[in-house]
Amino acid sequence: MKISAKGQITLPKYIRQALGSERIRLILVNGQVRIEPVKSVAGSLRDYAKPNTDMTKETDMAWDAIIREQYATR
């Protein structure tokens, strides 16, 4: 597998399916990278959302904010 100039990789379909999530967490352990799925809670929050709320968009915006916050301090 090759890492692109943008730092991207493509996970094979069978690995994406096995993870069962569109969100992952990368953890560095003793020089090795471990991939763990991050389960979405958007479905469980749908009952509390305003009518016609796009939970996918809201979830993506929340993840973007978390990522910006995490890497802004480094």
N, C-alpha and C positions, 0 to 999 in steps of 0.2 A: 504494500500500500504506500502511496506517495502523498506527502503533505504538500498542498498547493502553495503558491507564493502568498496567498491570503491566509495561510494556516488552516486550510480546510481539508477534510478527508471525507470520503464517501463510505458509509457503513453498508456492507452487503445486506440485501433485503432480509435474509434469514436472521441476521443479528437484530435488525430493527424490529422484526416481528417478535423475536424472543424477548426483547426488552419490554415490549408492550406499552411504550410511551413515546410521545414525540419530543419529550424533554429528557435530557440526561445530565448527569453530574460527572465530571472527570475528577478523579482523585489520584494524586501521585503518592505511591507507597513504595518505599525502597527502590526508587528509580524506575518503577513500572507504573503505567497508567491503567487505572481501573475505571470502567464505565458502569455507572449505576443509573437505572431509570428513576425519574422523578415523576410520581403520579400527580395528575392534575386534580385539583379540588374544585374546578370550575363547575362541574356538573352538580356537585352537592350544594353549591352556592346559588344555583340558578333560581331557586324559589325565593331568594331574597333580593334578586336583581330587579331593577325597574323594568317595566314592560318594554319589549322590543330591544333589549340590551344584547349586543353581540358579545357573548362571553369569550369567544375566541379572540376578538380584538382586545377586550379588556384584559384577558390573560396575557396576551403578547405585550401590551403596554406595561403591565405590572412587572413582567420578566425583564423588559428593557430597562425599567427604572432600577431594579435590583442590580442588574449587571453594571449600569453606569455608576451606581453608588459603590459597588464593590471595587471597581477598578479605578475610580476617581482618587482614591486614597493611596494608591500604590505608585 
